Amino acid sequence: MFMNWPVVAFCLALFNFNTPGVNEPVHDPAKAIVTGADQTEKYVPYLKGKRVAVLANPTTIIGKRHLVDSLLSRGINIVKAFGPEHGFRGNASNGAKVADEKDAATGIPVISLYGNKRKPTKADLADVDVFIFDIQDVGCRFYTYINVLRDVMESCADNNKELLILDRPNPNGYLIDGPILDMEYKSGIGQFPIPIAHGMTIAEFAQMINGEGWIPGKKKCRLRIVPVANYQHDLPYTLPVPPSPNLNTQESIILYPTLCLFEGTIISQGRGTHFPFTVLGAPALKGQYDFSFTPVSIPGMSETPLHMNDTCYGRDFRKYDLEKLKKLKRVQIEWMLELYQQYPDKARFFDRSVSKQIGRIEVLAGNGVFKEQVMAGKSAEEIRRTWEPGLSNYKKMRLKYVLYP
């Protein structure tokens, strides 16, 4: 087993992530959602006799077992693995560079795509016939796995390799919202002209990358997809494994499209606690809110969190009605407007000089006007109107690539 991710065992026990590889959708308990990886009969015979590379992290599982471990036991020749942000084993903090290594359990070389290189080289793929992409995404523009997907697709296109995508549900698949990224603000946390929440699975997004010409030179990657069975975008799906160390509860995953915007402010989102992305607060809000928390250094999660060792006061969303949030189908910019109005020193609200973390508000929001709109006291509805017609045009374009209702 490779899932020795720091704090994962703690998170699984404390926050009750489901352990099976499938979930029971509420519309029909007899039809369980089955991930692409769990449908081994659809791809294992195809892999026999081929040299296989896998992009993997702790979410790369068949049932309860890591996909690499499972495929090796089935006689599949895995020649190497690649690791995204947080690494193959998931033991690197957000934004931390990850080094190449040899997997202690299998001896397979692991090449990092979040260190000195961002995509496989020609030499990396010389002894590979099929490249498997199977990592859990959460459906947000600033979650870096879709960037890795595009980079891998580019390498496969350049080297005439097939990319096999074992698709997984998007836990935020119900949500398509936010301003479209102005490509003037393209960055490591925003690479595509899409909204904050894109409403796509990884396989659907791969089809969009091909179809919209988002690989440099408008190259096309050869795709083979194993779709999720019995899945619809608005079905609830509780992830069997946390997708990254700081998204360690179902609440944090659903709140992430909204709360990650606060990374562009002086407001802590709970990094440095065991409940990140479920709270908001800052020391300067003392007296404005009763709820408090204190960020501390937590190896493998956040070594130098914003406001480390200082008591923060603000909002606690751990018991927020997530069903209400899903029915609204909106990024809750109202929370940004609320905390800005409550913050005593408004000139410092968007100041990130106190933190080493990536998080300029312009690159998170995807434009240069959101910050000005908040500071000018615009209402949520006034701000949302400026997202059109871009958001509506994206929704129409997206329909060309969807695999699920």
C-alpha positions as CSV (number, residue, x, y, z in Angstrom):
1,M,0.0,0.0,0.0
2,F,1.3,3.5,-0.9
3,M,-1.3,5.6,1.0
4,N,1.1,6.6,3.8
5,W,0.2,10.2,3.2
6,P,1.0,12.3,6.4
7,V,-2.2,13.0,8.3
8,V,-4.4,11.0,6.0
9,A,-5.0,8.3,8.5
10,F,-5.9,11.0,11.0
11,C,-8.2,12.7,8.5
12,L,-9.9,9.5,7.5
13,A,-10.7,8.6,11.1
14,L,-11.6,12.1,12.3
15,F,-13.5,13.3,9.4
16,N,-15.2,10.1,8.2
17,F,-14.2,10.0,4.5
18,N,-15.8,6.9,2.9
19,T,-13.4,4.0,2.4
20,P,-15.1,2.1,-0.5
21,G,-14.1,2.9,-4.0
22,V,-17.8,3.6,-4.9
23,N,-20.6,5.7,-3.6
24,E,-24.3,5.2,-3.5
25,P,-26.0,8.1,-5.4
26,V,-29.3,9.2,-3.9
27,H,-31.3,8.9,-7.1
28,D,-31.1,5.1,-7.2
29,P,-29.3,3.2,-4.5
30,A,-29.1,0.1,-6.8
31,K,-26.8,2.0,-9.2
32,A,-23.5,2.8,-7.5
33,I,-21.1,5.3,-9.0
34,V,-18.1,3.3,-10.2
35,T,-14.8,5.1,-11.1
36,G,-12.9,4.4,-14.3
37,A,-10.1,2.7,-12.3
38,D,-12.6,0.4,-10.6
39,Q,-13.7,-0.9,-14.0
40,T,-10.6,-3.0,-14.5
41,E,-12.3,-5.3,-17.0
42,K,-12.4,-2.3,-19.4
43,Y,-8.6,-1.6,-19.5
44,V,-6.5,-4.2,-17.8
45,P,-6.6,-6.6,-20.8
46,Y,-5.6,-3.7,-23.1
47,L,-2.5,-3.0,-20.9
48,K,-1.2,-6.6,-21.1
49,G,2.2,-6.7,-22.8
50,K,2.5,-2.9,-22.9
51,R,5.1,-0.7,-21.1
52,V,3.0,1.6,-18.8
53,A,3.6,4.9,-17.1
54,V,1.2,6.2,-14.4
55,L,0.6,9.7,-13.1
56,A,-0.3,8.9,-9.5
57,N,-0.9,10.2,-6.0
58,P,-2.7,8.7,-3.0
59,T,-6.1,9.2,-4.7
60,T,-5.0,6.7,-7.5
61,I,-6.8,3.7,-6.2
62,I,-8.7,0.6,-7.2
63,G,-11.1,-0.1,-4.4
64,K,-9.0,0.5,-1.3
65,R,-5.7,-0.4,-3.0
66,H,-3.3,1.9,-4.8
67,L,-3.7,1.5,-8.6
68,V,0.1,0.9,-9.1
69,D,0.2,-1.8,-6.5
70,S,-3.0,-3.4,-7.9
71,L,-1.8,-3.4,-11.6
72,L,1.6,-4.8,-10.7
73,S,-0.2,-7.7,-8.9
74,R,-2.1,-8.3,-12.1
75,G,1.0,-8.6,-14.2
76,I,1.0,-5.2,-15.8
77,N,4.5,-3.8,-16.6
78,I,4.6,-0.4,-15.0
79,V,8.0,1.0,-15.9
80,K,7.7,4.4,-14.0
81,A,5.4,6.7,-12.2
82,F,5.0,10.5,-12.2
83,G,4.0,12.6,-9.3
84,P,2.0,16.0,-9.4
85,E,1.9,18.7,-6.8
86,H,2.2,17.1,-3.3
87,G,4.1,14.2,-4.8
88,F,3.5,10.6,-5.6
89,R,2.9,9.8,-2.0
90,G,1.3,13.1,-1.2
91,N,3.8,14.1,1.5
92,A,4.7,17.6,0.2
93,S,3.0,20.8,1.2
94,N,1.2,23.0,-1.2
95,G,3.5,24.8,-3.6
96,A,6.6,22.9,-2.3
97,K,9.0,21.5,-5.0
98,V,9.0,17.7,-5.2
99,A,12.2,15.7,-6.0
100,D,12.5,12.5,-8.1
101,E,12.7,9.4,-6.1
102,K,12.5,5.6,-6.2
103,D,9.4,4.1,-4.7
104,A,10.5,2.2,-1.6
105,A,7.6,-0.3,-1.9
106,T,8.1,-1.3,-5.5
107,G,11.4,0.0,-6.7
108,I,9.7,1.9,-9.5
109,P,11.3,5.2,-10.4
110,V,9.1,8.2,-9.6
111,I,9.6,11.4,-11.7
112,S,8.3,14.6,-10.2
113,L,6.3,17.0,-12.4
114,Y,6.3,19.6,-9.6
115,G,10.0,20.2,-9.2
116,N,12.6,21.0,-11.9
117,K,10.2,19.9,-14.7
118,R,6.5,20.3,-15.4
119,K,6.0,17.7,-18.1
120,P,7.5,14.4,-19.1
121,T,10.5,14.6,-21.5
122,K,11.2,12.6,-24.6
123,A,13.6,10.5,-22.7
124,D,11.0,9.9,-19.9
125,L,8.6,8.5,-22.5
126,A,11.1,6.6,-24.6
127,D,10.3,3.3,-22.9
128,V,6.6,3.9,-22.5
129,D,3.7,2.6,-24.7
130,V,0.7,3.9,-22.7
131,F,0.5,6.7,-20.2
132,I,-2.2,6.4,-17.5
133,F,-3.7,9.6,-15.9
134,D,-5.6,8.8,-12.8
135,I,-5.7,11.4,-10.1
136,Q,-8.7,13.0,-8.3
137,D,-9.6,16.5,-9.2
138,V,-12.0,18.9,-7.4
139,G,-13.2,21.0,-10.4
140,C,-11.5,24.4,-9.8
141,R,-9.4,26.5,-12.0
142,F,-6.8,27.1,-9.3
143,Y,-6.4,23.4,-8.5
144,T,-3.2,22.5,-10.4
145,Y,-4.0,19.0,-11.6
146,I,-5.7,20.3,-14.8
147,N,-2.4,22.1,-15.6
148,V,-0.6,18.8,-15.2
149,L,-3.1,17.2,-17.4
150,R,-2.4,19.7,-20.2
151,D,1.3,19.3,-19.8
152,V,1.1,15.5,-19.9
153,M,-1.2,15.7,-23.0
154,E,1.4,17.9,-24.7
155,S,4.2,15.4,-24.0
156,C,2.1,12.5,-25.2
157,A,1.2,14.4,-28.4
158,D,4.8,15.4,-29.0
159,N,6.0,11.8,-28.6
160,N,3.0,10.0,-30.2
161,K,2.0,8.2,-26.9
162,E,-1.6,7.4,-26.0
163,L,-3.0,8.8,-22.8
164,L,-5.4,6.5,-21.0
165,I,-7.6,8.5,-18.6
166,L,-9.4,6.6,-15.8
167,D,-12.1,9.1,-15.1
168,R,-13.3,10.0,-11.6
169,P,-16.3,12.1,-10.5
170,N,-16.0,15.8,-9.9
171,P,-17.2,16.4,-6.3
172,N,-18.1,20.0,-7.4
173,G,-19.5,18.9,-10.7
174,Y,-22.8,20.7,-9.9
175,L,-21.0,24.0,-9.9
176,I,-20.2,26.2,-13.0
177,D,-19.5,29.7,-11.7
178,G,-17.1,32.6,-11.4
179,P,-15.4,35.0,-13.8
180,I,-13.7,33.7,-16.8
181,L,-9.9,34.0,-16.5
182,D,-8.5,37.0,-18.4
183,M,-5.4,35.4,-19.9
184,E,-3.5,38.6,-19.0
185,Y,-3.5,37.0,-15.5
186,K,-2.5,33.5,-16.6
187,S,-0.3,32.0,-13.8
188,G,0.5,28.7,-12.2
189,I,-2.9,28.7,-10.6
190,G,-4.8,29.7,-13.7
191,Q,-3.9,28.4,-17.2
192,F,-7.2,28.3,-19.1
193,P,-10.0,30.8,-20.0
194,I,-12.5,29.1,-17.8
195,P,-14.5,30.1,-14.7
196,I,-13.4,29.4,-11.1
197,A,-15.6,26.2,-11.0
198,H,-15.6,24.5,-14.4
199,G,-18.1,21.7,-13.9
200,M,-16.0,19.0,-15.7
201,T,-14.4,15.7,-14.9
202,I,-10.7,15.2,-15.8
203,A,-11.7,13.2,-18.9
204,E,-14.1,15.8,-20.0
205,F,-11.5,18.5,-19.4
206,A,-9.0,16.6,-21.5
207,Q,-11.5,16.6,-24.4
208,M,-11.9,20.3,-24.0
209,I,-8.1,20.8,-24.0
210,N,-8.0,19.0,-27.3
211,G,-11.1,20.5,-28.8
212,E,-10.2,24.1,-27.9
213,G,-6.6,23.9,-29.0
214,W,-5.1,24.6,-25.6
215,I,-2.0,22.5,-26.2
216,P,0.7,24.7,-27.6
217,G,0.7,24.6,-31.4
218,K,-2.9,23.3,-31.2
219,K,-1.6,19.7,-31.1
220,K,-4.0,16.9,-30.3
221,C,-3.3,14.1,-27.8
222,R,-4.6,10.6,-28.5
223,L,-7.0,9.8,-25.7
224,R,-8.5,6.6,-24.5
225,I,-11.1,7.1,-21.7
226,V,-12.8,4.8,-19.2
227,P,-15.8,6.9,-18.1
228,V,-17.3,6.8,-14.6
229,A,-20.3,4.4,-14.5
230,N,-23.7,5.7,-13.3
231,Y,-22.5,9.2,-12.8
232,Q,-24.2,12.6,-13.3
233,H,-22.7,16.0,-12.6
234,D,-25.1,16.9,-9.9
235,L,-24.9,13.6,-8.0
236,P,-23.3,13.8,-4.5
237,Y,-19.9,12.1,-4.3
238,T,-17.8,11.7,-1.2
239,L,-14.2,11.1,-2.0
240,P,-12.7,7.9,-0.7
241,V,-9.3,9.6,-0.1
242,P,-8.5,13.3,0.5
243,P,-7.4,14.8,-2.8
244,S,-4.6,16.8,-1.1
245,P,-3.5,17.4,2.5
246,N,-5.4,20.6,2.9
247,L,-8.6,19.3,1.5
248,N,-9.1,16.7,4.1
249,T,-12.9,16.8,4.6
250,Q,-15.9,16.7,2.4
251,E,-16.9,20.1,3.7
252,S,-13.5,21.6,2.7
253,I,-13.9,20.2,-0.8
254,I,-17.3,21.8,-1.3
255,L,-16.3,25.1,0.3
256,Y,-13.0,25.2,-1.7
257,P,-14.3,27.1,-4.8
258,T,-15.3,30.0,-2.5
259,L,-12.7,29.9,0.3
260,C,-9.7,29.6,-1.9
261,L,-10.4,33.1,-3.2
262,F,-9.4,34.3,0.3
263,E,-5.8,33.2,-0.4
264,G,-5.6,36.5,-2.2
265,T,-6.4,38.4,1.1
266,I,-5.0,38.7,4.6
267,I,-7.8,36.4,5.8
268,S,-6.7,32.9,6.9
269,Q,-8.6,29.9,5.4
270,G,-7.5,27.6,8.2
271,R,-4.2,26.5,6.8
272,G,-2.2,25.5,9.8
273,T,-5.2,23.8,11.5
274,H,-6.6,20.3,11.0
275,F,-9.7,21.8,9.4
276,P,-8.3,24.0,6.5
277,F,-10.8,25.5,4.0
278,T,-13.7,25.3,6.5
279,V,-12.9,28.5,8.5
280,L,-12.0,32.1,7.8
281,G,-10.4,34.6,10.2
282,A,-7.7,37.1,11.1
283,P,-6.3,38.5,14.3
284,A,-7.6,42.0,13.4
285,L,-11.2,40.7,13.4
286,K,-11.1,40.3,17.2
287,G,-14.3,41.8,18.6
288,Q,-16.1,41.4,15.3
289,Y,-16.6,37.6,15.7
290,D,-16.7,35.2,18.6
291,F,-15.3,32.1,16.8
292,S,-11.5,31.8,16.9
293,F,-8.7,29.5,15.8
294,T,-4.9,29.6,15.9
295,P,-2.8,28.5,12.9
296,V,0.4,26.5,13.7
297,S,3.1,24.9,11.6
298,I,1.9,21.4,10.5
299,P,4.5,19.4,8.5
300,G,3.0,18.0,5.3
301,M,0.1,20.4,5.4
302,S,1.3,23.9,6.0
303,E,4.8,24.7,7.5
304,T,4.4,28.5,7.5
305,P,0.7,29.3,7.5
306,L,-0.6,32.9,7.4
307,H,-0.9,34.3,10.9
308,M,1.1,31.4,12.4
309,N,0.7,31.3,16.2
310,D,-1.7,34.2,16.2
311,T,-5.3,33.8,17.3
312,C,-7.7,34.5,14.3
313,Y,-11.3,35.5,14.7
314,G,-14.0,35.0,12.0
315,R,-16.4,32.5,10.5
316,D,-16.7,28.7,11.1
317,F,-18.3,26.9,8.2
318,R,-17.8,23.3,9.4
319,K,-21.5,22.9,10.2
320,Y,-22.7,25.0,7.2
321,D,-25.6,23.5,5.3
322,L,-23.8,22.1,2.2
323,E,-27.1,21.2,0.6
324,K,-28.1,24.8,0.7
325,L,-24.8,25.8,-0.9
326,K,-25.3,23.2,-3.7
327,K,-28.8,24.5,-4.4
328,L,-27.5,28.1,-4.8
329,K,-24.9,26.8,-7.4
330,R,-22.8,29.9,-6.8
331,V,-19.4,30.9,-5.6
332,Q,-20.2,32.7,-2.4
333,I,-18.6,36.1,-3.0
334,E,-20.9,37.5,-0.4
335,W,-18.5,36.1,2.2
336,M,-15.7,38.1,0.7
337,L,-17.8,41.3,0.8
338,E,-18.8,40.6,4.4
339,L,-15.2,40.1,5.7
340,Y,-13.9,43.1,3.7
341,Q,-16.6,45.3,5.4
342,Q,-15.7,43.9,8.8
343,Y,-11.9,44.3,8.4
344,P,-10.8,47.4,10.2
345,D,-7.8,48.3,8.1
346,K,-9.2,47.9,4.6
347,A,-6.0,49.1,2.9
348,R,-4.4,45.8,4.1
349,F,-7.2,43.4,3.3
350,F,-5.7,42.3,0.0
351,D,-2.1,42.6,1.3
352,R,-0.3,39.2,0.8
353,S,3.2,40.5,1.6
354,V,3.0,38.8,5.0
355,S,2.7,35.4,3.4
356,K,5.0,33.3,1.3
357,Q,2.1,31.4,-0.3
358,I,0.9,32.0,-3.8
359,G,-2.2,34.1,-3.7
360,R,-2.4,37.5,-5.5
361,I,-6.2,38.2,-5.7
362,E,-5.9,39.1,-9.4
363,V,-4.6,35.7,-10.4
364,L,-7.1,33.9,-8.1
365,A,-10.1,35.8,-9.3
366,G,-8.7,35.8,-12.8
367,N,-9.1,39.5,-13.6
368,G,-8.0,42.9,-12.5
369,V,-11.4,44.2,-11.6
370,F,-12.7,41.9,-8.8
371,K,-10.5,43.6,-6.2
372,E,-11.6,47.0,-7.3
373,Q,-15.2,45.9,-7.2
374,V,-15.0,44.7,-3.6
375,M,-13.2,47.9,-2.5
376,A,-15.8,50.0,-4.2
377,G,-18.6,48.4,-2.3
378,K,-20.3,46.7,-5.3
379,S,-23.0,44.2,-4.4
380,A,-22.6,40.5,-5.2
381,E,-25.2,40.8,-8.0
382,E,-23.4,43.8,-9.5
383,I,-20.2,41.9,-9.5
384,R,-21.8,38.8,-10.9
385,R,-23.3,40.7,-13.8
386,T,-19.8,41.6,-15.0
387,W,-19.0,37.9,-15.4
388,E,-21.3,37.8,-18.4
389,P,-21.4,37.1,-21.3
390,G,-18.2,35.1,-20.6
391,L,-19.8,32.6,-18.2
392,S,-22.8,31.9,-20.4
393,N,-20.5,31.4,-23.4
394,Y,-18.3,29.0,-21.5
395,K,-21.4,26.9,-20.4
396,K,-22.4,26.5,-24.1
397,M,-18.8,25.6,-25.1
398,R,-18.5,23.1,-22.3
399,L,-21.5,21.1,-23.6
400,K,-19.4,19.9,-26.6
401,Y,-17.2,17.9,-24.3
402,V,-19.4,16.5,-21.5
403,L,-19.6,12.7,-21.1
404,Y,-22.3,12.7,-18.4
405,P,-25.8,14.2,-18.0
